Amino acid sequence: MTVPPTAATESAAPVPTVPRTVVITGASDGIGAAAAHRLAEQGHHLLIVGRSPDKTAAVARTTGAQPFVADFARLDDVRRLAGELSDAAGPAGIDVLANNAGGIFGDRTPTADGFEITLQVNHLAPFLLTNLLLPSLETNGGASVVTTSSRANRMAGRIDLAELGRPRRAPALAVYAEAKLANVLMTRSLHQRFHARGLSSVAFHPGMVRSNFALGSSSLMRMLYASPLAPLVTITSEESAEVLSWLVTGTPGRTWTSGRYYELRRPTGRVNPQADDLALADALWRRSAELVGLPDSP
């Protein structure tokens, strides 16, 4: 991945912790829940989002976070959520949005919005949420958007914008790879469009996390995660949450570079070649905005 013009050398040196208002999606279990516990211990103000009311409330009770419930398979839920999060953050705004919700799904039934569910949950819903939260993110002039992608982005075929999100009979893993590439391209677009206004963005691969990920699909990834050998090639949610927390609490330009894709704590050029196509990133942004009913951002 080409380093953006504003790139700086990342530092592994400790950065003083300053309490921040942090939104974490996909926080009812797994990486999101583990990161919520780490960030709560550091004194951050957490707004956590999950699909399960009970599981999200349980994480909130043990972290002191404020819970919100939304199903990313319903874009109306995302629109409502954005208003609730903006109200909860108040005039001070949101310091970090961690777009962590995602998954791979075997269900071929279109969502209520008419889209393929894996693409919607992993890309269109966080794209919509990010755009709707931009006013709150831009309040303090130094906010960040951290997006959980995957090295599966390398396996994505050429993105067909005309077919983006359309239900089709493609293998679940192929759609997931496309969605994870879209995460990286959205990160590039956020940097290109908003970094000059103070907003930083980064995407990362969290590692192969030992969880129930992919168990609802029929993909090869399901076989791997369900295998007795899974503990030999996976890491725990707590280990992965260290990376998410590092990005959330870090300082762009010092800890990490805006517009980049990381694998764990390392920036990497091992990414799908399409990730370097800024014209594609811009076209994907415009097409995504059209699909979710947003005007194109400046």
DOTORGU-992017 format. One record per residue (C-alpha): x, y, z; residue in one letter. Coordinates in steps of 0.05 Angstrom, whole numbers, plus 5000, padded with zeros to 4 digits. Example, Ala and Ser with C-alpha at 12.3 -4.5 7.8 and 13.67 -1.06 7.14 Angstrom:
BEGIN
px=5246 | py=4910 | pz=5156 | type=A $
px=5273 | py=4979 | pz=5143 | type=S $
% end
This chain:
BEGIN
px=5000 | py=5000 | pz=5000 | type=M $
px=5030 | py=5067 | pz=4980 | type=T $
px=5045 | py=5112 | pz=5039 | type=V $
px=5001 | py=5175 | pz=5036 | type=P $
px=5038 | py=5241 | pz=5027 | type=P $
px=5025 | py=5259 | pz=5100 | type=T $
px=5053 | py=5194 | pz=5126 | type=A $
px=5098 | py=5195 | pz=5187 | type=A $
px=5143 | py=5143 | pz=5218 | type=T $
px=5104 | py=5102 | pz=5269 | type=E $
px=5131 | py=5098 | pz=5339 | type=S $
px=5121 | py=5041 | pz=5388 | type=A $
px=5137 | py=5088 | pz=5446 | type=A $
px=5083 | py=5093 | pz=5499 | type=P $
px=5034 | py=5150 | pz=5488 | type=V $
px=5004 | py=5184 | pz=5550 | type=P $
px=4932 | py=5163 | pz=5558 | type=T $
px=4883 | py=5220 | pz=5552 | type=V $
px=4809 | py=5202 | pz=5566 | type=P $
px=4771 | py=5200 | pz=5501 | type=R $
px=4699 | py=5188 | pz=5479 | type=T $
px=4703 | py=5123 | pz=5440 | type=V $
px=4648 | py=5088 | pz=5400 | type=V $
px=4660 | py=5013 | pz=5390 | type=I $
px=4613 | py=4974 | pz=5345 | type=T $
px=4610 | py=4899 | pz=5350 | type=G $
px=4624 | py=4905 | pz=5424 | type=A $
px=4576 | py=4853 | pz=5452 | type=S $
px=4630 | py=4799 | pz=5449 | type=D $
px=4697 | py=4781 | pz=5417 | type=G $
px=4747 | py=4835 | pz=5400 | type=I $
px=4699 | py=4892 | pz=5414 | type=G $
px=4681 | py=4868 | pz=5484 | type=A $
px=4754 | py=4854 | pz=5502 | type=A $
px=4775 | py=4923 | pz=5476 | type=A $
px=4719 | py=4955 | pz=5516 | type=A $
px=4746 | py=4924 | pz=5580 | type=H $
px=4817 | py=4948 | pz=5564 | type=R $
px=4795 | py=5019 | pz=5547 | type=L $
px=4750 | py=5023 | pz=5608 | type=A $
px=4809 | py=5007 | pz=5653 | type=E $
px=4844 | py=5067 | pz=5622 | type=Q $
px=4787 | py=5113 | pz=5639 | type=G $
px=4757 | py=5126 | pz=5571 | type=H $
px=4684 | py=5145 | pz=5560 | type=H $
px=4656 | py=5086 | pz=5521 | type=L $
px=4594 | py=5082 | pz=5477 | type=L $
px=4588 | py=5009 | pz=5457 | type=I $
px=4543 | py=4981 | pz=5403 | type=V $
px=4519 | py=4909 | pz=5395 | type=G $
px=4464 | py=4870 | pz=5362 | type=R $
px=4444 | py=4831 | pz=5424 | type=S $
px=4411 | py=4874 | pz=5478 | type=P $
px=4429 | py=4824 | pz=5533 | type=D $
px=4501 | py=4814 | pz=5514 | type=K $
px=4513 | py=4888 | pz=5501 | type=T $
px=4482 | py=4906 | pz=5569 | type=A $
px=4526 | py=4854 | pz=5603 | type=A $
px=4589 | py=4885 | pz=5574 | type=V $
px=4564 | py=4954 | pz=5594 | type=A $
px=4554 | py=4932 | pz=5666 | type=R $
px=4625 | py=4907 | pz=5673 | type=T $
px=4657 | py=4966 | pz=5637 | type=T $
px=4614 | py=5025 | pz=5657 | type=G $
px=4601 | py=5037 | pz=5583 | type=A $
px=4537 | py=5066 | pz=5554 | type=Q $
px=4502 | py=5011 | pz=5513 | type=P $
px=4468 | py=5019 | pz=5446 | type=F $
px=4433 | py=4965 | pz=5405 | type=V $
px=4431 | py=4962 | pz=5329 | type=A $
px=4427 | py=4909 | pz=5275 | type=D $
px=4473 | py=4928 | pz=5218 | type=F $
px=4430 | py=4885 | pz=5172 | type=A $
px=4379 | py=4942 | pz=5177 | type=R $
px=4403 | py=5010 | pz=5154 | type=L $
px=4345 | py=5044 | pz=5191 | type=D $
px=4377 | py=5018 | pz=5255 | type=D $
px=4443 | py=5050 | pz=5234 | type=V $
px=4408 | py=5117 | pz=5221 | type=R $
px=4375 | py=5115 | pz=5289 | type=R $
px=4440 | py=5094 | pz=5322 | type=L $
px=4478 | py=5152 | pz=5293 | type=A $
px=4429 | py=5201 | pz=5324 | type=G $
px=4433 | py=5167 | pz=5391 | type=E $
px=4509 | py=5166 | pz=5391 | type=L $
px=4514 | py=5239 | pz=5371 | type=S $
px=4467 | py=5258 | pz=5427 | type=D $
px=4505 | py=5216 | pz=5478 | type=A $
px=4572 | py=5246 | pz=5458 | type=A $
px=4544 | py=5316 | pz=5466 | type=G $
px=4578 | py=5381 | pz=5446 | type=P $
px=4648 | py=5352 | pz=5458 | type=A $
px=4637 | py=5302 | pz=5402 | type=G $
px=4666 | py=5234 | pz=5388 | type=I $
px=4742 | py=5225 | pz=5391 | type=D $
px=4747 | py=5155 | pz=5361 | type=V $
px=4698 | py=5113 | pz=5321 | type=L $
px=4719 | py=5040 | pz=5320 | type=A $
px=4682 | py=5006 | pz=5263 | type=N $
px=4691 | py=4936 | pz=5290 | type=N $
px=4625 | py=4902 | pz=5274 | type=A $
px=4628 | py=4850 | pz=5219 | type=G $
px=4625 | py=4777 | pz=5201 | type=G $
px=4616 | py=4727 | pz=5145 | type=I $
px=4547 | py=4700 | pz=5132 | type=F $
px=4521 | py=4640 | pz=5093 | type=G $
px=4450 | py=4667 | pz=5087 | type=D $
px=4435 | py=4688 | pz=5015 | type=R $
px=4370 | py=4723 | pz=5034 | type=T $
px=4374 | py=4798 | pz=5018 | type=P $
px=4372 | py=4845 | pz=5077 | type=T $
px=4311 | py=4888 | pz=5090 | type=A $
px=4348 | py=4941 | pz=5049 | type=D $
px=4356 | py=4893 | pz=4990 | type=G $
px=4431 | py=4882 | pz=4996 | type=F $
px=4475 | py=4821 | pz=5006 | type=E $
px=4483 | py=4815 | pz=5082 | type=I $
px=4558 | py=4805 | pz=5087 | type=T $
px=4572 | py=4867 | pz=5044 | type=L $
px=4521 | py=4908 | pz=5081 | type=Q $
px=4543 | py=4890 | pz=5152 | type=V $
px=4617 | py=4897 | pz=5137 | type=N $
px=4617 | py=4957 | pz=5090 | type=H $
px=4552 | py=4994 | pz=5075 | type=L $
px=4529 | py=4999 | pz=5148 | type=A $
px=4595 | py=5025 | pz=5176 | type=P $
px=4602 | py=5071 | pz=5115 | type=F $
px=4534 | py=5100 | pz=5131 | type=L $
px=4548 | py=5105 | pz=5205 | type=L $
px=4615 | py=5139 | pz=5194 | type=T $
px=4584 | py=5191 | pz=5147 | type=N $
px=4527 | py=5206 | pz=5195 | type=L $
px=4576 | py=5215 | pz=5253 | type=L $
px=4623 | py=5261 | pz=5214 | type=L $
px=4595 | py=5324 | pz=5247 | type=P $
px=4608 | py=5295 | pz=5316 | type=S $
px=4677 | py=5269 | pz=5295 | type=L $
px=4698 | py=5336 | pz=5267 | type=E $
px=4678 | py=5374 | pz=5330 | type=T $
px=4746 | py=5373 | pz=5363 | type=N $
px=4789 | py=5373 | pz=5300 | type=G $
px=4830 | py=5311 | pz=5319 | type=G $
px=4785 | py=5250 | pz=5315 | type=A $
px=4801 | py=5182 | pz=5286 | type=S $
px=4763 | py=5126 | pz=5250 | type=V $
px=4792 | py=5057 | pz=5263 | type=V $
px=4764 | py=5001 | pz=5220 | type=T $
px=4772 | py=4927 | pz=5231 | type=T $
px=4788 | py=4898 | pz=5163 | type=S $
px=4822 | py=4831 | pz=5147 | type=S $
px=4879 | py=4804 | pz=5107 | type=R $
px=4824 | py=4768 | pz=5069 | type=A $
px=4822 | py=4833 | pz=5028 | type=N $
px=4880 | py=4804 | pz=4988 | type=R $
px=4833 | py=4750 | pz=4960 | type=M $
px=4782 | py=4799 | pz=4932 | type=A $
px=4770 | py=4799 | pz=4857 | type=G $
px=4759 | py=4863 | pz=4818 | type=R $
px=4704 | py=4904 | pz=4851 | type=I $
px=4646 | py=4914 | pz=4804 | type=D $
px=4613 | py=4978 | pz=4828 | type=L $
px=4551 | py=4966 | pz=4786 | type=A $
px=4540 | py=4900 | pz=4824 | type=E $
px=4561 | py=4926 | pz=4892 | type=L $
px=4517 | py=4898 | pz=4947 | type=G $
px=4471 | py=4862 | pz=4899 | type=R $
px=4452 | py=4792 | pz=4924 | type=P $
px=4487 | py=4740 | pz=4882 | type=R $
px=4509 | py=4667 | pz=4885 | type=R $
px=4583 | py=4683 | pz=4898 | type=A $
px=4618 | py=4643 | pz=4952 | type=P $
px=4611 | py=4675 | pz=5021 | type=A $
px=4686 | py=4682 | pz=5028 | type=L $
px=4691 | py=4720 | pz=4962 | type=A $
px=4638 | py=4770 | pz=4985 | type=V $
px=4673 | py=4777 | pz=5052 | type=Y $
px=4740 | py=4790 | pz=5018 | type=A $
px=4707 | py=4844 | pz=4976 | type=E $
px=4677 | py=4876 | pz=5038 | type=A $
px=4744 | py=4876 | pz=5074 | type=K $
px=4777 | py=4908 | pz=5013 | type=L $
px=4721 | py=4960 | pz=5015 | type=A $
px=4742 | py=4975 | pz=5087 | type=N $
px=4812 | py=4991 | pz=5065 | type=V $
px=4788 | py=5033 | pz=5006 | type=L $
px=4741 | py=5071 | pz=5053 | type=M $
px=4801 | py=5085 | pz=5098 | type=T $
px=4839 | py=5113 | pz=5039 | type=R $
px=4779 | py=5157 | pz=5020 | type=S $
px=4770 | py=5183 | pz=5091 | type=L $
px=4843 | py=5203 | pz=5091 | type=H $
px=4839 | py=5236 | pz=5022 | type=Q $
px=4774 | py=5273 | pz=5037 | type=R $
px=4780 | py=5293 | pz=5110 | type=F $
px=4851 | py=5289 | pz=5136 | type=H $
px=4864 | py=5361 | pz=5119 | type=A $
px=4805 | py=5378 | pz=5164 | type=R $
px=4835 | py=5339 | pz=5223 | type=G $
px=4804 | py=5270 | pz=5215 | type=L $
px=4851 | py=5210 | pz=5213 | type=S $
px=4834 | py=5139 | pz=5190 | type=S $
px=4866 | py=5071 | pz=5194 | type=V $
px=4846 | py=4999 | pz=5177 | type=A $
px=4876 | py=4937 | pz=5207 | type=F $
px=4876 | py=4861 | pz=5207 | type=H $
px=4863 | py=4838 | pz=5278 | type=P $
px=4895 | py=4769 | pz=5270 | type=G $
px=4858 | py=4703 | pz=5266 | type=M $
px=4817 | py=4709 | pz=5329 | type=V $
px=4792 | py=4649 | pz=5369 | type=R $
px=4717 | py=4662 | pz=5368 | type=S $
px=4651 | py=4642 | pz=5337 | type=N $
px=4670 | py=4681 | pz=5275 | type=F $
px=4645 | py=4650 | pz=5210 | type=A $
px=4607 | py=4595 | pz=5246 | type=L $
px=4543 | py=4620 | pz=5214 | type=G $
px=4570 | py=4610 | pz=5144 | type=S $
px=4587 | py=4551 | pz=5100 | type=S $
px=4655 | py=4579 | pz=5079 | type=S $
px=4723 | py=4546 | pz=5087 | type=L $
px=4735 | py=4595 | pz=5143 | type=M $
px=4680 | py=4561 | pz=5182 | type=R $
px=4716 | py=4495 | pz=5176 | type=M $
px=4780 | py=4527 | pz=5201 | type=L $
px=4749 | py=4562 | pz=5261 | type=Y $
px=4710 | py=4500 | pz=5281 | type=A $
px=4771 | py=4454 | pz=5274 | type=S $
px=4804 | py=4424 | pz=5335 | type=P $
px=4868 | py=4454 | pz=5307 | type=L $
px=4841 | py=4525 | pz=5311 | type=A $
px=4877 | py=4541 | pz=5377 | type=P $
px=4943 | py=4528 | pz=5342 | type=L $
px=4933 | py=4582 | pz=5289 | type=V $
px=4889 | py=4633 | pz=5324 | type=T $
px=4898 | py=4685 | pz=5379 | type=I $
px=4850 | py=4704 | pz=5435 | type=T $
px=4802 | py=4763 | pz=5432 | type=S $
px=4843 | py=4795 | pz=5487 | type=E $
px=4907 | py=4792 | pz=5446 | type=E $
px=4872 | py=4822 | pz=5386 | type=S $
px=4839 | py=4875 | pz=5429 | type=A $
px=4909 | py=4900 | pz=5447 | type=E $
px=4918 | py=4921 | pz=5375 | type=V $
px=4850 | py=4955 | pz=5371 | type=L $
px=4863 | py=4991 | pz=5437 | type=S $
px=4932 | py=5012 | pz=5413 | type=W $
px=4902 | py=5045 | pz=5351 | type=L $
px=4845 | py=5077 | pz=5391 | type=V $
px=4891 | py=5108 | pz=5443 | type=T $
px=4949 | py=5124 | pz=5396 | type=G $
px=4966 | py=5190 | pz=5363 | type=T $
px=4961 | py=5192 | pz=5287 | type=P $
px=5027 | py=5213 | pz=5257 | type=G $
px=5064 | py=5187 | pz=5317 | type=R $
px=5035 | py=5119 | pz=5335 | type=T $
px=5006 | py=5103 | pz=5267 | type=W $
px=4998 | py=5136 | pz=5199 | type=T $
px=4931 | py=5159 | pz=5172 | type=S $
px=4907 | py=5124 | pz=5109 | type=G $
px=4947 | py=5061 | pz=5121 | type=R $
px=4929 | py=4988 | pz=5129 | type=Y $
px=4961 | py=4950 | pz=5187 | type=Y $
px=4968 | py=4877 | pz=5204 | type=E $
px=4970 | py=4874 | pz=5279 | type=L $
px=5016 | py=4933 | pz=5296 | type=R $
px=5055 | py=4933 | pz=5231 | type=R $
px=5039 | py=4975 | pz=5170 | type=P $
px=5042 | py=4931 | pz=5109 | type=T $
px=5044 | py=4934 | pz=5035 | type=G $
px=5016 | py=4864 | pz=5030 | type=R $
px=4947 | py=4886 | pz=5010 | type=V $
px=4902 | py=4877 | pz=4950 | type=N $
px=4932 | py=4918 | pz=4891 | type=P $
px=4864 | py=4953 | pz=4884 | type=Q $
px=4876 | py=4986 | pz=4951 | type=A $
px=4926 | py=5033 | pz=4917 | type=D $
px=4875 | py=5055 | pz=4865 | type=D $
px=4852 | py=5123 | pz=4891 | type=L $
px=4804 | py=5131 | pz=4833 | type=A $
px=4771 | py=5066 | pz=4852 | type=L $
px=4769 | py=5088 | pz=4925 | type=A $
px=4733 | py=5152 | pz=4905 | type=D $
px=4685 | py=5115 | pz=4858 | type=A $
px=4670 | py=5065 | pz=4913 | type=L $
px=4655 | py=5122 | pz=4962 | type=W $
px=4607 | py=5154 | pz=4912 | type=R $
px=4572 | py=5088 | pz=4895 | type=R $
px=4565 | py=5070 | pz=4969 | type=S $
px=4536 | py=5138 | pz=4984 | type=A $
px=4486 | py=5128 | pz=4928 | type=E $
px=4466 | py=5059 | pz=4954 | type=L $
px=4453 | py=5082 | pz=5026 | type=V $
px=4419 | py=5146 | pz=5005 | type=G $
px=4472 | py=5198 | pz=5023 | type=L $
px=4494 | py=5258 | pz=4983 | type=P $
px=4566 | py=5253 | pz=4962 | type=D $
px=4613 | py=5286 | pz=5012 | type=S $
px=4659 | py=5341 | pz=4990 | type=P $
% end
